[in-house]
Amino acid sequence: MYYTMSFANKYTDVELVERLQNNEEGALTIIYKEYWEIMFLAAYNLVKDRSVCEDIVQEVFISLWQRRDKIQIKVSLKSYLYTSTVYKVYDHFNKNKKMAKDELFDNFENKIETSNPETKLMHQELISYLDTIVDSLPDKCKEVYKLSRENMLSNKEIAEQLNISQRTVEGHISKALKILKESLGVAVSIEFIIFFLK
């Protein structure tokens, strides 16, 4: 998936990232032309404000250029940009406390289901990838993380159920979240990962 050739730009993800890291602004232009509309639609599906969405997408591209030497594409460039865009939307709501942030959380899956096919595919690809990462965690770490995320158990309840200390539970959860955060390849918050994997 990472090496899929784009029909429009004739470059693989690897080649585009390498060009970015070599400070080639032309690579950023190619990426912008290829993915701007997809990213805008992904943001607009959640925010419904053209001006805000344009700003969000612009911020993603600015960040992409500023962080070009640190970029690690773990799934595909398209999914990387999708994740970055959705995170910027999350961050936008998080910074604007007076806005109806709950709407983003409560209706996120519904909005994805009614979004354009491209956004749906990116979302499904990313969730599948993150599920794969969770399944690859060490057994005990995975068990603790799933009890926390899927069963919504408290650390105390998990500790009692598995007959381990709460500190051990916290350690497993921290390890799982650290691995998930690193696997996304973007500078996202732990809260965003938890929200994304609900």
C-alpha positions in Angstrom: 0.0 0.0 0.0 2.8 2.3 0.9 4.4 1.8 -2.5 1.2 2.3 -4.6 1.8 4.4 -7.7 -0.4 7.4 -8.0 -2.0 7.5 -11.4 -2.0 11.4 -11.4 1.5 12.2 -10.3 3.5 9.1 -11.4 5.5 9.1 -8.1 5.3 6.5 -5.3 4.7 7.7 -1.7 8.3 6.9 -0.9 9.6 9.0 -3.8 7.5 12.0 -2.8 8.5 11.8 0.8 12.2 11.5 -0.2 11.8 14.6 -2.4 10.2 16.5 0.4 13.0 15.5 2.7 15.4 16.8 0.1 13.7 20.2 0.3 12.1 20.0 -3.1 9.1 22.3 -3.0 7.9 20.8 -6.3 7.0 17.6 -4.3 4.8 19.6 -2.0 3.1 21.1 -5.0 2.4 17.7 -6.4 1.0 16.4 -3.1 -1.1 19.6 -2.8 -2.6 19.2 -6.3 -3.2 15.5 -5.7 -4.8 15.5 -2.3 -6.1 19.0 -1.5 -9.7 18.2 -2.6 -9.9 14.9 -0.7 -8.6 16.6 2.5 -11.0 19.5 2.1 -13.9 17.1 1.7 -12.8 15.0 4.7 -12.7 18.2 6.9 -15.9 19.7 5.4 -17.8 16.4 6.2 -17.0 17.1 9.9 -17.0 20.9 10.2 -19.4 22.2 7.5 -17.6 25.5 7.3 -15.7 26.2 4.1 -13.4 28.9 5.5 -12.5 26.8 8.5 -11.8 23.8 6.3 -9.6 25.7 4.0 -7.6 27.0 6.9 -7.3 23.4 8.3 -6.1 22.0 5.1 -3.6 24.8 4.7 -2.3 24.2 8.2 -1.8 20.5 7.4 0.3 21.4 4.3 2.3 24.0 6.3 3.0 21.3 9.0 3.9 18.7 6.3 6.6 21.1 5.0 7.8 22.1 8.4 8.0 18.5 9.6 9.3 17.0 6.3 12.5 15.7 7.8 10.5 13.8 10.5 7.9 12.3 8.2 7.4 8.5 8.4 4.6 7.1 6.3 3.3 4.0 7.9 0.3 3.3 5.8 0.0 5.6 2.7 0.6 9.2 2.1 -3.2 9.6 1.5 -4.0 8.1 4.9 -1.2 10.2 6.6 -2.8 13.3 5.2 -6.3 12.1 6.1 -5.2 11.5 9.7 -3.5 14.8 9.9 -6.6 16.6 8.6 -9.0 14.8 11.0 -6.6 15.6 13.8 -6.6 19.3 12.9 -10.4 19.2 12.9 -10.3 17.6 16.4 -7.8 20.2 17.5 -10.0 23.0 16.1 -13.0 21.8 18.1 -10.7 21.3 21.1 -9.5 24.9 21.0 -13.0 26.3 20.4 -14.7 25.1 23.6 -17.8 27.1 22.9 -18.5 25.1 19.7 -20.6 22.0 19.8 -17.6 19.6 20.2 -19.8 16.7 21.2 -21.3 16.7 17.7 -17.9 15.7 16.3 -17.5 12.9 18.8 -21.1 11.6 18.8 -21.7 11.6 15.1 -18.2 10.9 13.8 -19.0 7.4 12.5 -22.3 8.5 10.9 -20.5 11.4 9.1 -17.9 9.0 7.8 -20.6 6.6 6.6 -22.3 9.4 4.6 -19.1 10.9 3.3 -17.6 10.6 -0.1 -16.2 7.1 -1.1 -12.6 8.3 -1.0 -12.9 9.5 2.7 -14.6 6.2 3.6 -11.8 4.2 2.1 -9.1 6.2 3.9 -11.0 5.9 7.2 -11.4 2.1 6.8 -7.7 1.7 5.8 -6.6 3.7 8.8 -8.8 1.8 11.3 -7.7 -1.5 9.8 -4.1 -0.5 10.2 -4.6 0.6 13.8 -6.4 -2.6 14.6 -3.5 -4.5 13.2 -1.1 -2.5 15.5 -3.3 -3.3 18.5 -3.4 -7.0 17.5 0.4 -7.0 17.3 0.9 -5.7 20.9 2.3 -8.1 23.5 -0.4 -10.4 24.8 -0.9 -8.8 28.3 -0.6 -5.3 26.9 -3.2 -6.0 24.3 -5.5 -7.6 26.8 -5.3 -4.6 29.1 -5.7 -2.2 26.3 -8.8 -3.9 25.0 -10.4 -4.2 28.4 -9.8 -0.5 28.8 -11.0 0.6 25.3 -13.6 -2.0 24.3 -15.0 -3.0 27.7 -14.6 0.5 29.1 -13.2 -0.8 32.4 -11.4 1.4 34.8 -7.8 0.7 35.7 -8.9 -0.5 39.1 -11.4 -2.9 37.5 -8.8 -4.2 35.1 -6.3 -4.7 37.9 -8.8 -6.7 39.9 -9.9 -8.8 37.0 -6.4 -9.7 35.9 -5.0 -9.9 39.5 -2.3 -7.3 38.8 -1.5 -3.9 40.2 -3.0 -0.6 38.9 0.5 0.6 38.2 1.0 -2.4 36.0 -2.3 -1.6 34.2 -1.2 2.0 33.7 2.1 0.8 32.3 0.5 -1.5 29.7 -1.9 1.2 28.6 0.9 3.8 28.3 2.9 1.3 26.3 0.0 0.6 23.9 -0.8 4.3 23.4 2.9 5.1 22.8 3.1 2.4 20.1 -0.2 3.6 18.5 1.0 7.2 18.5 4.3 6.3 16.9 2.5 4.1 14.3 0.4 7.0 13.0 3.5 8.9 12.0 2.0 12.3 12.9 2.2 14.4 16.0 -1.2 13.6 17.5 -2.3 13.6 21.1 -3.2 10.5 23.1 -6.7 11.9 23.5 -7.1 11.9 19.7 -6.0 8.3 19.4 -8.5 7.2 22.1 -11.2 9.2 20.3 -10.3 7.7 17.0 -10.3 4.1 18.3 -13.6 4.3 20.3 
